[in-house]
C-alpha cells in the first residue's frame, strides 16, 4: 500500500487502515524506529491518569460515553509519556 506525502509533509491514511487500528479524529499515533524502518501504532490514553477523578465524580453523574469522548478529542496530558 502506498501513501502519498503532501508538500506540507502530511499523509492521509485509508479509512480501512484507521478503522483496523481503532483510531479516529483526535487520536494520536506513535511512530517508533524499528529494524529496517519505523512502526506506527495507536497512542492510547493512560487510564491510570484518570483514576484520581473517581472520588470527585458525584453518584448521579451519567455514565461515560467513550464514543462521544473520542469524537471530541482530548488534551495531551491524557497520554502516557
C-alpha distances in whole Angstrom, upper triangle without the diagonal:
4,7,10,13,16,20,21,18,16,13,12,10,10,13,12,10,14,16,15,15,19,19,20,22,24,22,21,18,19,18,19,20,19,20,17,15,15,15,14,17,19,22,25,28,31,33,36,36,37,40,43,43,44,47,47,46,49,49,49,45,43,40,37,34,31,29,31,31,27,27,30,28,30,31,30,33,32,29,30,31
4,7,10,13,16,17,15,14,11,10,9,10,14,14,12,15,17,17,17,20,19,20,21,23,22,21,18,19,17,19,19,19,20,17,15,15,15,15,17,20,23,26,29,32,34,37,37,38,41,43,43,45,48,48,46,49,50,50,46,44,41,38,35,32,30,32,31,27,27,30,28,30,31,29,33,32,29,30,30
4,7,10,13,14,11,10,7,7,7,9,12,13,11,13,16,16,16,19,17,18,19,20,19,18,16,17,16,18,19,19,21,18,15,14,15,13,16,18,21,24,27,30,32,35,35,35,39,41,41,42,46,45,44,47,48,47,44,42,39,36,33,30,28,29,29,25,25,27,25,27,28,26,30,29,27,28,28
4,6,10,11,9,8,6,7,9,11,14,16,15,16,19,20,19,22,20,19,20,21,21,19,18,19,17,20,20,21,23,20,17,16,17,16,19,20,23,26,28,31,34,37,36,37,40,42,42,44,47,46,45,48,49,49,45,43,41,37,35,31,29,30,30,26,26,27,26,28,28,27,31,30,28,29,29
4,7,8,5,6,5,8,10,13,16,18,16,17,20,21,20,22,20,20,19,20,20,18,17,18,16,18,19,21,22,20,17,16,17,16,19,20,22,25,27,30,33,36,35,36,39,41,41,43,46,45,44,47,49,48,45,43,41,37,35,31,30,30,29,26,26,27,24,26,26,25,29,29,26,28,27
4,5,5,5,6,9,12,15,18,20,19,19,22,24,22,24,21,20,19,20,21,19,18,20,18,21,22,24,26,23,20,19,20,19,21,22,23,27,29,32,35,37,36,37,40,42,41,44,47,45,45,48,49,48,45,43,41,38,35,32,30,30,30,26,25,26,24,26,26,25,29,29,27,29,29
4,5,7,10,13,16,19,21,24,22,22,26,27,26,27,24,23,22,23,23,21,21,22,20,23,23,26,27,25,22,21,23,21,24,25,26,29,31,34,37,39,37,38,42,43,43,46,48,47,46,49,51,50,47,45,44,40,38,35,33,33,32,29,28,28,26,28,27,26,30,31,29,31,30
4,5,9,12,15,18,21,23,22,21,24,26,24,26,22,21,19,20,20,19,18,19,18,21,22,25,27,25,22,20,21,20,22,22,23,26,28,31,34,36,34,35,39,40,39,42,45,43,43,46,48,47,44,42,41,37,35,32,30,30,29,26,25,25,23,24,24,23,26,27,26,27,27
4,7,10,13,17,19,21,19,19,22,24,22,23,20,20,19,19,19,17,16,16,15,18,18,21,23,21,18,16,18,16,19,20,21,24,26,29,32,34,32,34,37,38,38,41,44,43,42,45,47,47,43,42,40,36,34,31,29,30,28,25,25,25,23,24,23,22,25,26,24,25,25
4,7,10,13,16,18,16,15,19,20,19,20,17,16,15,16,16,14,13,15,14,17,19,21,24,22,18,16,17,15,17,17,18,22,24,27,29,32,30,31,35,36,36,39,42,40,40,43,44,44,40,39,37,33,31,28,26,26,25,22,21,22,20,21,21,20,24,24,22,24,24
4,7,10,12,15,13,12,16,17,16,18,15,15,14,15,15,14,13,14,13,17,18,20,22,21,17,15,15,13,15,16,18,21,23,26,29,32,31,31,35,37,36,38,42,40,40,43,44,43,40,38,36,32,30,26,25,25,24,21,21,22,20,22,22,21,25,24,22,24,24
4,7,9,12,10,10,13,15,14,16,13,12,12,14,14,14,13,15,15,19,20,22,24,22,19,17,16,14,15,15,18,20,23,26,28,31,30,31,34,36,36,38,41,40,38,41,42,42,38,36,34,30,27,24,22,23,23,19,18,20,19,21,22,22,25,24,23,25,25
4,6,8,7,7,10,11,11,13,11,11,12,14,13,13,12,14,14,17,19,20,22,21,18,16,14,12,13,13,16,18,21,25,27,30,29,30,33,35,35,36,40,39,38,40,41,41,37,35,32,29,26,23,21,22,22,18,18,20,19,21,22,22,25,24,22,24,25
4,5,5,7,9,10,11,13,12,12,13,16,15,16,15,17,17,20,22,23,25,23,20,18,17,14,15,15,18,20,23,26,28,32,31,31,34,37,36,37,41,40,39,41,41,41,37,35,32,29,26,23,21,22,23,19,18,21,20,23,25,25,28,26,24,26,28
4,5,5,6,9,10,10,10,9,11,15,14,15,15,18,19,22,24,25,27,26,23,21,18,15,15,15,18,19,21,25,26,30,30,29,32,35,34,35,38,38,36,38,38,38,34,31,29,26,23,20,17,19,20,16,16,19,18,21,23,24,27,25,23,25,27
4,6,5,6,9,10,10,11,14,17,16,17,16,18,19,22,24,24,26,25,22,20,18,15,15,15,18,19,22,25,26,30,30,30,33,36,35,35,39,39,37,39,39,38,35,32,30,27,23,21,18,21,21,18,18,21,20,23,25,25,28,26,24,26,28
4,5,5,6,9,9,11,13,16,14,14,12,15,15,18,20,20,22,21,19,16,14,11,11,12,15,17,20,23,25,28,28,28,31,34,33,34,38,38,36,39,39,39,35,33,30,27,24,21,19,21,21,17,18,21,19,22,24,23,26,24,22,23,25
4,5,5,6,5,7,10,12,10,11,10,13,15,18,20,21,23,23,20,17,14,11,10,9,13,14,17,20,22,25,25,25,28,31,30,31,35,34,33,35,35,35,32,29,27,23,21,17,15,18,17,14,14,17,16,18,20,20,23,21,19,21,23
4,5,5,6,8,11,14,12,13,13,16,18,20,23,23,26,26,23,20,17,14,12,11,14,15,17,21,22,25,26,25,28,31,30,30,34,34,32,34,34,34,30,28,25,22,19,16,14,16,17,13,14,17,16,19,22,22,24,22,20,22,25
4,5,8,10,14,16,14,15,13,16,17,19,21,21,23,23,21,18,15,13,11,11,14,15,18,21,22,25,26,26,28,31,31,31,35,35,33,36,35,35,32,30,26,24,21,18,16,19,19,16,17,20,19,21,23,23,25,23,21,22,24
4,6,9,12,14,11,11,10,12,14,16,19,19,21,21,19,16,13,10,8,7,11,11,15,17,19,22,23,23,25,28,28,29,33,33,31,34,34,34,31,29,25,22,20,16,15,18,18,14,16,19,17,18,20,20,22,19,17,18,20
4,7,11,12,9,11,11,13,16,18,21,22,25,25,22,19,16,13,10,8,11,10,13,16,17,20,21,21,23,26,25,26,30,30,28,30,30,31,27,25,22,19,16,13,12,15,14,11,13,16,14,16,19,18,20,17,16,18,20
4,7,8,6,8,8,12,14,17,20,21,25,25,22,18,15,12,10,7,9,9,12,15,17,20,20,20,23,25,25,26,29,29,27,30,30,30,27,25,22,18,16,12,11,13,13,9,11,13,11,13,16,16,18,16,14,16,19
4,6,6,9,10,14,16,20,23,24,27,27,24,21,18,14,13,10,11,12,13,17,18,22,21,20,24,26,25,26,30,29,27,30,30,30,26,24,21,18,15,12,10,12,11,7,8,10,9,12,15,15,18,16,15,18,20
4,6,9,11,15,17,21,24,26,29,29,26,22,20,16,15,12,13,13,14,18,19,22,21,21,24,26,25,26,30,28,27,29,30,29,26,24,22,18,16,13,11,11,11,7,6,8,7,10,13,14,17,15,15,18,21
4,7,10,13,16,20,23,25,29,29,25,22,20,16,14,11,11,11,12,15,17,20,18,18,21,23,22,24,27,25,24,27,29,28,24,23,21,17,15,13,12,11,9,7,7,7,4,7,9,10,13,12,12,15,17
4,7,10,13,17,20,22,26,26,23,19,17,13,11,8,7,8,9,13,15,18,17,17,20,22,21,23,27,26,25,28,29,29,25,24,21,18,16,12,12,13,11,7,9,10,7,8,10,10,13,11,10,13,15
4,7,10,13,17,19,22,23,20,16,14,10,9,6,5,8,9,13,15,18,17,18,21,23,23,25,28,27,27,30,31,32,28,27,24,21,19,16,16,16,14,11,13,13,10,10,11,9,12,11,9,11,13
4,7,10,13,15,19,19,16,12,10,6,5,4,5,9,11,14,17,19,19,20,23,25,26,27,31,30,30,33,34,35,31,30,27,23,22,18,18,19,17,14,16,17,13,14,14,12,15,14,11,12,13
4,6,10,12,16,17,14,10,8,6,5,6,6,9,12,14,17,19,19,21,23,25,26,28,31,31,31,35,36,37,33,32,29,26,24,21,21,23,20,17,19,20,16,16,15,13,15,14,11,11,11
4,7,9,13,14,10,7,6,5,7,9,9,13,16,17,21,23,22,24,27,29,30,32,35,35,35,38,39,40,37,36,33,29,28,24,24,26,23,20,22,23,20,19,19,16,18,18,14,14,14
4,6,10,11,9,6,5,7,8,11,11,15,17,18,22,23,23,25,28,30,31,33,36,36,36,40,41,42,39,38,35,32,30,27,27,29,26,23,26,26,23,22,21,18,20,20,16,15,14
4,7,8,6,4,6,9,11,15,15,18,21,22,25,26,26,29,31,33,35,36,40,40,40,44,45,46,43,42,39,35,34,30,31,32,30,27,29,30,26,26,25,22,23,23,19,18,17
4,6,5,5,6,10,12,16,17,20,23,23,27,28,28,31,33,35,36,38,41,42,42,45,46,47,44,43,40,36,35,32,32,34,32,29,31,32,29,28,28,24,26,25,22,20,19
4,6,7,9,13,15,19,20,23,26,27,30,31,32,34,36,38,40,41,45,45,45,49,49,51,48,46,43,40,39,35,35,37,35,32,34,35,32,32,31,28,30,29,25,24,23
4,7,10,13,16,20,22,25,28,29,32,33,34,36,38,41,42,44,47,47,47,51,51,53,49,48,45,41,40,36,36,38,36,33,35,36,33,33,32,29,31,31,27,26,25
4,7,10,14,17,19,22,25,27,30,31,32,34,36,38,40,41,44,45,44,48,49,50,46,45,42,38,37,33,33,35,33,30,31,32,29,29,29,26,28,28,24,23,22
4,7,10,13,15,18,22,23,26,28,28,30,32,35,36,37,41,41,41,44,45,46,43,41,38,35,33,29,29,31,29,26,28,29,26,26,25,22,25,24,21,20,19
4,7,10,12,15,19,20,23,25,25,27,30,32,33,35,38,38,38,41,42,43,39,38,35,32,30,26,26,28,26,23,25,26,23,23,23,21,23,22,18,17,17
4,7,9,13,16,18,21,23,23,25,28,30,31,32,36,36,35,38,39,40,36,35,32,28,27,23,23,25,23,19,21,23,20,20,20,18,20,19,16,16,16
4,6,9,13,15,18,20,20,22,24,27,27,29,32,32,32,35,36,36,33,32,29,25,23,20,20,22,20,17,19,21,18,18,18,16,19,17,14,13,15
4,6,10,12,15,17,18,19,21,24,24,25,29,29,28,31,32,33,29,28,25,21,20,16,16,18,16,13,16,17,14,14,15,14,16,14,11,12,14
4,7,9,12,14,14,16,18,21,21,23,26,26,26,29,30,31,28,27,24,20,19,16,17,18,15,13,16,16,13,12,13,11,12,10,7,8,10
4,6,9,11,12,13,15,18,18,20,23,23,23,26,27,28,25,23,21,17,16,13,14,16,13,11,15,15,12,11,12,11,12,9,7,8,11
4,6,9,8,9,12,14,15,16,20,20,19,23,24,25,22,21,18,15,15,12,14,15,11,11,14,14,11,9,10,9,9,6,5,7,10
4,5,6,7,10,12,13,15,18,18,19,22,23,25,22,22,19,16,17,14,17,18,14,14,18,17,14,12,12,11,9,6,6,5,9
4,5,5,7,10,11,11,15,16,16,19,20,22,19,19,16,13,15,12,16,17,14,14,18,17,15,13,14,13,11,8,9,9,13
4,5,5,8,10,11,14,15,16,19,20,23,20,21,18,16,18,16,19,20,17,18,21,20,18,15,15,15,12,9,10,9,12
4,6,7,9,11,13,14,15,19,20,22,20,20,18,16,18,16,19,19,16,17,20,19,16,13,12,12,9,7,8,9,11
4,6,6,8,11,11,11,15,17,19,16,17,15,12,15,13,17,17,13,15,18,17,15,12,13,13,10,8,10,11,14
4,5,6,9,10,11,14,15,18,16,17,15,14,16,16,19,19,16,18,21,20,19,16,16,17,14,11,14,14,17
4,6,7,8,10,13,15,18,16,18,17,15,18,18,22,21,18,20,23,21,20,17,17,17,14,12,15,15,18
4,6,5,6,10,12,15,12,14,14,13,16,16,19,19,16,18,21,19,18,16,16,17,14,13,16,17,19
4,6,6,9,10,13,11,13,12,12,16,16,20,19,17,20,22,21,21,18,19,20,17,15,18,19,22
4,6,8,10,13,12,15,15,15,19,20,23,22,20,23,26,24,24,21,21,23,20,18,21,22,24
4,6,9,12,10,14,14,14,18,19,22,21,19,22,24,22,22,19,20,21,18,17,21,22,24
4,6,8,7,10,11,11,15,16,20,18,16,20,22,20,20,19,20,22,19,18,21,23,25
4,5,6,9,11,13,16,18,21,20,19,22,24,22,23,22,23,25,23,21,25,26,29
4,5,8,10,12,16,18,21,20,20,23,25,24,25,23,25,27,25,23,26,28,31
4,6,9,12,15,18,20,19,19,23,24,23,24,23,25,28,26,24,28,30,33
4,7,9,12,15,17,16,15,19,20,19,20,20,22,25,23,21,24,26,30
4,7,9,12,14,13,13,17,18,17,19,19,22,25,24,21,24,26,30
4,6,10,12,12,12,15,16,16,18,18,21,23,22,19,22,24,28
4,6,9,9,8,11,13,13,14,14,17,20,19,16,18,21,24
4,6,6,6,9,10,11,13,14,17,19,20,16,19,21,25
4,6,5,6,9,10,10,11,15,17,17,14,16,18,22
4,5,5,6,9,10,12,16,18,19,16,17,20,24
4,5,5,6,9,11,15,17,19,16,18,21,24
4,5,5,6,8,11,14,15,12,14,18,21
4,5,5,8,11,13,15,12,13,17,20
4,6,9,13,15,17,15,16,20,23
4,7,10,13,15,14,15,19,22
4,7,10,12,10,12,16,18
4,7,8,7,9,13,15
4,6,6,8,12,13
4,5,6,9,10
4,5,8,9
4,7,9
4,6
4
